[in-house]
């Protein structure tokens, strides 16, 4: 049966078939473009979160962004393994193509969108390549070469590039860009160095998942669809996760699960997460310790649907009461700060009185000054107590959760 005759093709219609063909061409040519080199190796002690997501609906990156936000707040570095994001990476490389590859892509697009004129396009491209390779060109040939280059690689290419940019932005990949530009998030190309096709993409993705579950340093975390896939492969004996990968996966899953129990976290932007990450580096140390303790009490693997049920029990028993305690301590500390303000106000009032009184009753200044010092000392002791209390609060294991919610609620 021809592709155009399948029920799926008839339901999508010709325009959708064209879009799929162009996307395939873009990914194929993008796979040929040079990619930036990824950093090699992790410094000792680095928490490297590895996110695995499967295509949900089209090439939207909802699951990717959701897990990336939690991973960026908990980890030191994040790498995303996603067929959808990988496809977008390949397409985004189109502007990096050399001149010949750009011409090849233009021909592929012409074949799809304007098959009736594709032959003419091929003749024009052939003429361009012939003239470009000619050592001695006449003035007319030089002019012809310039016109073709301007029309194909200038005007036409600019329109194509703008269209590609629009498609990429429409997927939500722009939400991840701040983290990528900050060097905190990498999108694994999955097919780097290989020609593109869907079967190769799926095979390579499965191999990446297998490698992650044997990695001695990665903290793997999967969305539901990828988790179900991994669970099925494990049940079939086709995947054998290491104990270390399972342990670190529980930790990454615990951290993400706790963050997404904050009311405002699902609406947070990547920019907001990066700002909070910068401010909460010290509380992160205590939070990781708390996450390790909780994760150690969970039996299910992160990719098992029972994982979230166990985490919910721990949240109710351990985390929610701890956050409530922090809130009460913060309110108590606010009361201390108010007390300091009152003490300072009393000192200012007394000093004013002393100065006025001292003008006419110089002999009484020592006694009044002594009283002023007493109140100032009381204010200083209250200030010290408030500072100590604030440090104690920030050392709490789940202060990061409390402060993240407070920041996002502003």
LINWO-V539150 format. One record per backbone hydrogen bond with DSSP energy under -0.5 kcal/mol. NH is the residue of the N-H (numbers start at 1). CO is the residue of the C=O. Records with the same first field share a line. If there is no record, write none. Layout:
NH = CO ; CO
//
This chain:
5 = 2
6 = 3
10 = 6
11 = 7
12 = 8
13 = 9
17 = 13
18 = 14
19 = 15
20 = 16
21 = 17
22 = 18
23 = 19
24 = 20
25 = 21
26 = 22
27 = 23
28 = 24
29 = 25
30 = 26
31 = 27
32 = 29
33 = 29 ; 30
41 = 39
46 = 43
48 = 46 ; 217
49 = 47 ; 77
50 = 219
51 = 49 ; 79
52 = 221
53 = 81
58 = 56
60 = 57
61 = 171
65 = 61
66 = 62
67 = 63
68 = 64
69 = 65
70 = 66
71 = 67
72 = 68
73 = 69
74 = 70
75 = 71
76 = 47
77 = 47
78 = 184
79 = 49
80 = 186
81 = 51 ; 79
82 = 80
83 = 53
86 = 82
87 = 83
88 = 84
89 = 85
90 = 86
91 = 87
92 = 88
93 = 89 ; 90
94 = 91
95 = 92
96 = 93
97 = 94
102 = 98
103 = 99
104 = 100
105 = 101
106 = 102
107 = 103
108 = 104
109 = 105
110 = 106
111 = 107
112 = 108
113 = 109
114 = 110
117 = 114
118 = 114
121 = 117
122 = 118
123 = 119
124 = 120
125 = 121
126 = 122
127 = 123
128 = 124
129 = 125
130 = 126
131 = 127
132 = 128
133 = 129
134 = 130 ; 131
137 = 135
142 = 138
143 = 139
144 = 140
145 = 141
146 = 142
147 = 143
148 = 144
149 = 145
150 = 146
151 = 147
152 = 148
153 = 148 ; 149
154 = 149 ; 150
155 = 150
156 = 151
157 = 152
158 = 154
159 = 155
160 = 156
161 = 157
162 = 158
163 = 159
164 = 160
165 = 161
166 = 162
167 = 163
168 = 164
169 = 165
170 = 166
171 = 167 ; 168
172 = 169
173 = 168
175 = 172
176 = 173
177 = 173 ; 174
178 = 174
179 = 176
180 = 176
181 = 177
182 = 178
183 = 180
184 = 179
185 = 179
186 = 78
188 = 80 ; 186
191 = 189
194 = 191
201 = 197
202 = 198
203 = 199
204 = 200
205 = 201
206 = 202
207 = 203
208 = 204
209 = 205
210 = 206
211 = 207
212 = 208
213 = 209
214 = 211
215 = 211 ; 212
219 = 48
220 = 218
221 = 50
223 = 52
227 = 223
228 = 224
229 = 225
230 = 226
231 = 227
232 = 228
233 = 229
234 = 230
235 = 231
236 = 232
237 = 234
238 = 233
239 = 233
242 = 213
246 = 242
247 = 243
248 = 244
249 = 245
250 = 246
251 = 247
252 = 248
253 = 249
254 = 250
255 = 251
256 = 252
257 = 253
258 = 254
259 = 255
260 = 256
261 = 258
262 = 259
265 = 262
266 = 262
267 = 264
268 = 265
273 = 269
274 = 270
275 = 271
276 = 272
277 = 273
278 = 274
279 = 275
280 = 276
281 = 278
284 = 280
285 = 281 ; 282
286 = 282
287 = 283
288 = 284
289 = 285
290 = 286
291 = 287
292 = 288
293 = 289
294 = 290
295 = 291
296 = 292
297 = 293 ; 294
298 = 295
304 = 301
307 = 304
309 = 305
310 = 306
311 = 307
312 = 308
313 = 309
314 = 310
315 = 311
316 = 312
317 = 313
318 = 314
319 = 314
320 = 315
322 = 318
323 = 319
324 = 320
325 = 321
326 = 322
327 = 323
328 = 324
329 = 325
330 = 326
331 = 327
332 = 328
333 = 329
334 = 330
335 = 331
336 = 332
337 = 333
338 = 334
339 = 335
340 = 336
341 = 337
342 = 338
343 = 339
344 = 340
345 = 341
346 = 342
347 = 343
348 = 344
349 = 345
350 = 346
351 = 347
352 = 348
353 = 349
354 = 350
355 = 351
356 = 352
357 = 353
358 = 354
359 = 355
360 = 356 ; 357
361 = 357
364 = 361
365 = 362
368 = 364
369 = 365
370 = 366
371 = 367
372 = 368
373 = 369
374 = 370
375 = 371
376 = 372
377 = 373
378 = 374
379 = 375
380 = 376
381 = 377
382 = 378
383 = 379
384 = 380
385 = 381
386 = 382
387 = 383
388 = 384
389 = 385
390 = 386
391 = 387
392 = 388
393 = 389
394 = 390
395 = 391
396 = 393
399 = 396
402 = 398
403 = 399
404 = 400
405 = 401
406 = 402
407 = 403
408 = 404
409 = 405
410 = 407
//
